Structures are given as C-alpha cells and as structure tokens.
Amino acid sequence: MRNTARWAATLALTATAVCGPLTGAALATPAAAPASLYAPSALVLTVGHGTSAAAATPLRAVTLNCAPTASGTHPAPALACADLRGVGGDIDALKARDGVICNKLYDPVVVTVDGVWQGKRVSYERTFGNECVKNSYGTSLFAF
C-alpha cells in the first residue's frame, strides 16, 4: 500500500511539473511579441546651396519613413521610398533619368541624407551642379 501511495505522489508531482506551465496564468500571459515586424527606415533629407554640407546652410529639410508604409514630410514619400527600394537603399546607385535636359549653369546644391534604412545607419552627402541636376536623380527622392 505504501508503494502505491508513493507512486501516486510521484505521478502527481510529475504531472504538476510537466503540465503546470500549460495551465492558468501561464496561458493567460503570452510571450513578449517583437516591437515591430519591420526594420526601421526613417531618414532626414536636407538641401542647401554650396559645395559641401559643412559650408552650406540647409534651405529645406524633410523626413521620410518607409516602413511599414511611406510617410513623412517629403512631398512624395511613396515615390521616394520606391526610389530607395529600387536601388536596395544604396543612394549612390541612383542615376539621372534619361531625357532630362538641364542647363550648364553652375550653382552647386548639396544634399544630405541621415538616418536608418532597413535597420542600417545611413549618412550620405552629394553635391550636384544645380537644382535641375539634383531633381533628375531617381524619380523623386531628391525632389523636395
């Protein structure tokens, strides 16, 4: 009889240890969910007249968020995000559109892009010959 009681106690303790976490409060509290399903993509773009960002005073600045949806103060956030996705976030890979005709007047414009693209830090600076040349790169990333 003592053997039976010992087996019953062992079985009860084993069942409690194995099934205990599956009952009550353990089921009521789900595991911590990730904060977001998307890697952050938030950028600040500035433009100013001059040959470098250090020497130029920013004339305009816009924000651009691309995940989970395109938003920000950029005038065309969906198109700007599409530009970035098309080059895999490599801003240097943006090329001037074919058929855009710009004058040869040298009035340097510097663009900076700082922030995060799909979880990776971005710091970009480029000087264009003039505003028209700047706007010809990509569809609309620099057109602000």
C-alpha positions in Angstrom: 0.0 0.0 0.0 2.8 2.3 0.8 4.3 1.6 -2.6 1.0 2.7 -4.3 0.9 5.9 -2.3 4.5 6.7 -3.2 3.8 6.0 -7.0 0.6 8.2 -6.8 2.6 11.0 -5.2 5.4 10.7 -7.7 2.9 10.7 -10.6 1.1 13.8 -9.2 4.3 15.7 -8.8 5.5 14.8 -12.2 2.2 15.8 -13.8 2.3 19.1 -11.9 5.8 19.8 -13.1 5.1 18.9 -16.7 1.6 20.3 -17.1 1.7 23.1 -14.6 3.2 25.7 -17.1 0.4 24.9 -19.5 -2.4 25.9 -17.2 -3.8 29.1 -15.6 -1.6 32.2 -15.6 0.9 30.7 -17.9 -1.6 30.6 -20.7 -3.0 34.0 -19.9 0.4 35.7 -20.4 1.6 35.3 -24.0 5.3 35.5 -24.7 6.7 39.0 -25.4 6.0 39.9 -29.1 8.5 41.8 -31.2 8.1 45.6 -31.2 7.8 45.7 -35.0 7.8 43.3 -37.9 9.7 45.9 -40.0 13.3 47.1 -39.7 13.2 50.9 -39.2 13.5 53.1 -42.2 13.5 56.7 -41.2 15.5 59.4 -42.9 16.1 63.1 -42.7 17.0 64.8 -46.1 18.4 68.3 -46.3 19.3 70.5 -49.3 21.4 73.7 -49.3 23.4 75.8 -51.7 27.1 75.2 -51.5 29.8 72.7 -52.3 29.7 70.8 -49.0 27.3 70.2 -46.2 29.8 71.8 -43.8 29.8 75.1 -45.8 26.1 75.1 -46.8 23.2 76.3 -44.7 20.3 73.9 -45.1 17.4 75.6 -47.0 14.9 72.8 -46.7 14.7 69.6 -44.7 12.1 66.7 -45.0 11.5 63.5 -43.2 10.9 60.2 -44.9 9.6 57.0 -43.3 9.4 53.9 -45.5 8.3 51.1 -43.1 5.6 49.9 -42.7 4.1 52.5 -45.1 5.6 55.5 -46.8 5.1 58.7 -44.8 6.8 61.9 -43.6 7.1 65.5 -44.7 8.6 64.6 -48.1 6.2 65.8 -50.8 6.1 62.3 -52.5 7.0 59.7 -49.8 5.7 56.7 -51.8 7.8 57.5 -54.8 10.9 58.4 -52.8 10.6 55.1 -50.9 10.2 53.3 -54.2 13.5 55.0 -55.4 15.3 53.7 -52.4 13.9 50.2 -52.7 14.8 50.1 -56.4 18.5 50.5 -55.5 18.4 48.5 -52.3 19.0 51.5 -50.2 22.3 52.4 -51.9 21.7 56.1 -52.6 25.0 56.2 -54.7 23.4 53.8 -57.2 20.7 56.4 -58.1 21.2 57.5 -61.7 19.9 60.6 -63.6 16.8 59.9 -65.6 17.1 59.7 -69.4 15.8 62.6 -71.3 16.1 65.3 -68.6 17.7 68.4 -70.0 19.3 70.8 -67.6 21.3 74.0 -68.2 25.0 74.1 -67.6 24.8 76.9 -65.0 27.0 76.0 -62.0 25.0 76.8 -58.9 26.1 73.9 -56.5 23.5 72.3 -54.4 24.4 69.8 -51.6 22.0 67.1 -50.4 22.4 65.1 -47.2 20.6 62.0 -46.1 20.9 60.8 -42.5 19.0 58.2 -40.5 18.3 54.5 -40.8 17.4 52.4 -43.8 16.1 48.9 -43.1 17.9 48.9 -39.7 21.3 50.1 -41.1 22.7 53.6 -40.4 22.8 55.9 -43.4 24.9 59.0 -43.8 25.1 60.4 -47.3 26.2 63.7 -48.9 26.4 64.7 -52.5 26.9 67.9 -54.4 25.1 68.5 -57.7 25.9 71.1 -60.3 22.5 72.8 -59.9 18.9 72.2 -58.7 17.8 70.7 -62.0 20.6 68.1 -62.0 19.7 67.2 -58.4 16.0 66.7 -59.2 16.9 64.5 -62.2 18.3 61.7 -60.0 15.8 59.0 -59.3 12.1 59.6 -59.6 11.6 61.9 -56.6 13.9 61.2 -53.7 15.8 64.5 -54.1 12.8 66.5 -55.4 11.8 68.4 -52.3 
